[in-house]
Amino acid sequence: MVGTYVDVQKLLERDQRKDWWVGYGQASGEGYTGLPKELARDDLHDVTAQPLLNYLVALSYRRKRIDFGKLANLNELYADLLTTVYERAYEKRPVSDAARGCLEQMEDDKWLTRLSVDYPSRRVFRFWQPGGGFDPNVFREKTVPAVIDYIHANPVRRGLVAQPIHWERSSARFWEAWPNVPLRRDDPFA
């Protein structure tokens, strides 16, 4: 019969939420061993059974702003899901604010000016390029060094410096253990 899906692996017959949470736990570093018990409720089944909604529930769960053990109704969850999505859209802002603060503290007017955009009604500090960007999440540990090396090589590719450590505000200096790096990073090995 044309258009009939044959579920050879019987995926539709089994609850895949445990597998999803284990994978999410590995990717996020949270170490989940399955669907958290607070989410294994009958009234949340329809939400956690759908992968996209389950991902939003996971973001909400990690924020810890809802006590899922005492969740009165789904409206409370949906409100938090919308807040979670809204906040994820602005997660780059703390980095931008820190960079601006550092430049202001150093009284580096040259870079403050170069990273600002004038609009008719206001001036905006723009640390990141405008738009949604092309910054995919990295889920595997082995890809992190390649991404870092790629980013460090940006000023070299543009012909601005000969080596990544020559770029004054590059984290390449941090990784090479240079003292007095202008923008300190959290040491991932500390």
ZIPESUL-V999814 format. One record per residue. RES is the residue in one small letter. SS is DSSP state (a for helix, b for strand, c for the rest). OMEGA is omega in radians with two decimals (999 if undefined). D_LAST is the distance of its C-alpha to the last C-alpha in Angstrom with 2 decimals. Layout:
# ZIPESUL-V999814
res=(RES:RES)
ss=(SS:SS)
omega=(OMEGA:OMEGA)
d_last=(D_LAST:D_LAST)
This chain:
# ZIPESUL-V999814
res=(m:v:g:t:y:v:d:v:q:k:l:l:e:r:d:q:r:k:d:w:w:v:g:y:g:q:a:s:g:e:g:y:t:g:l:p:k:e:l:a:r:d:d:l:h:d:v:t:a:q:p:l:l:n:y:l:v:a:l:s:y:r:r:k:r:i:d:f:g:k:l:a:n:l:n:e:l:y:a:d:l:l:t:t:v:y:e:r:a:y:e:k:r:p:v:s:d:a:a:r:g:c:l:e:q:m:e:d:d:k:w:l:t:r:l:s:v:d:y:p:s:r:r:v:f:r:f:w:q:p:g:g:g:f:d:p:n:v:f:r:e:k:t:v:p:a:v:i:d:y:i:h:a:n:p:v:r:r:g:l:v:a:q:p:i:h:w:e:r:s:s:a:r:f:w:e:a:w:p:n:v:p:l:r:r:d:d:p:f:a)
ss=(c:c:c:c:c:c:c:c:c:c:a:a:a:c:c:c:a:a:a:a:a:a:a:a:a:a:a:a:c:c:c:c:c:c:c:c:a:a:a:c:c:a:a:a:a:a:a:a:c:c:a:a:a:a:a:a:a:a:a:a:a:a:a:c:c:c:c:a:a:a:c:c:c:a:a:a:a:a:a:a:a:a:a:a:a:a:a:a:a:c:c:c:a:a:a:a:a:a:a:a:a:a:a:a:a:c:c:c:a:a:a:a:a:a:c:b:b:b:c:c:c:c:b:b:b:c:c:c:c:c:c:c:c:c:c:c:c:c:c:c:a:a:a:a:a:a:a:a:a:a:a:a:c:a:a:a:a:c:c:c:c:c:c:a:a:a:c:c:c:c:c:a:a:a:a:c:c:c:c:c:c:c:c:c:c:c:c:c:c:c)
omega=(-3.11:3.08:3.13:3.12:3.08:-3.10:-3.07:-3.10:3.14:-3.12:-3.11:-3.12:-3.10:3.13:-3.07:-3.10:3.13:3.14:-3.13:-3.11:3.06:3.10:3.11:3.11:3.10:-3.10:-3.08:-3.10:-3.11:3.08:3.10:3.11:3.13:3.10:3.12:-3.05:3.13:-3.12:-3.13:-3.12:-3.14:-3.08:3.10:-3.05:-3.11:-3.13:-3.07:3.13:3.14:-3.01:-3.11:3.12:3.11:3.09:3.11:3.06:3.13:3.10:3.12:-3.14:-3.13:3.12:3.11:3.10:3.08:3.01:-3.06:3.07:-3.11:-3.11:-3.07:-3.13:-3.09:3.13:3.09:3.11:-3.12:3.10:3.13:3.10:3.10:3.10:3.13:3.13:-3.14:-3.12:3.11:3.13:-3.09:-3.07:3.09:-3.02:3.13:3.12:3.12:3.13:3.13:3.13:3.13:3.12:3.12:3.13:3.11:3.13:3.13:-3.09:-3.13:-3.09:-3.14:-3.11:3.07:3.12:-3.11:-3.10:3.11:-3.14:3.13:3.01:-3.11:-3.05:-3.09:3.05:-3.07:3.02:-3.08:3.11:-3.14:3.05:3.13:3.10:-3.10:3.09:-3.14:-3.08:-3.12:3.07:3.10:-3.06:-3.12:-3.08:-3.07:3.12:-3.08:3.13:3.13:3.12:3.12:3.12:3.12:-3.13:3.13:-3.09:-3.12:-3.13:3.08:3.12:3.13:3.13:-3.12:3.12:3.14:-3.12:-3.13:-3.11:3.08:3.09:-2.95:-3.06:3.12:3.05:3.05:3.11:3.09:-3.10:3.08:3.08:3.05:3.05:3.03:3.07:-3.06:3.12:-3.10:3.06:2.96:-3.14:-3.09:-3.10:-3.11:999)
d_last=(59.21:57.65:54.52:53.79:50.22:50.06:46.96:47.00:43.57:44.54:41.40:43.31:44.35:40.98:38.37:35.41:33.17:31.33:30.58:29.49:27.02:25.58:25.13:23.71:21.27:20.07:19.99:18.21:15.72:17.62:19.30:22.81:25.47:28.31:29.86:28.55:31.42:31.71:32.58:34.99:37.89:41.27:41.27:38.00:39.07:40.62:37.52:34.93:37.30:37.15:34.06:33.78:34.35:32.05:29.22:30.05:30.19:26.70:25.41:27.39:26.20:22.49:23.42:24.82:27.62:30.31:30.97:32.24:33.85:36.09:36.58:40.24:41.03:39.80:40.44:37.46:35.29:36.87:36.31:32.58:32.52:34.17:31.73:28.80:30.44:31.16:27.64:26.20:28.62:26.98:23.25:23.12:24.52:21.41:20.22:23.78:24.07:20.97:22.41:25.80:24.63:22.99:26.23:28.35:26.54:27.04:30.59:30.39:33.59:33.95:30.93:31.57:35.07:34.15:31.77:34.36:37.20:40.50:42.37:45.80:44.52:41.01:38.31:35.06:31.76:30.72:27.27:27.65:30.83:33.33:33.84:31.88:30.16:29.36:25.68:25.50:22.62:20.64:20.72:19.93:16.67:18.81:20.16:17.00:17.21:20.93:20.57:18.19:20.69:23.54:22.32:21.66:25.20:26.92:28.00:29.10:31.20:32.78:33.74:31.97:30.08:30.29:26.58:23.59:22.07:25.39:24.83:23.78:21.68:20.11:16.42:17.56:17.19:13.52:13.08:15.42:13.41:16.35:16.39:17.79:17.09:19.32:17.22:13.52:11.20:8.21:5.42:5.71:3.81:0.00)
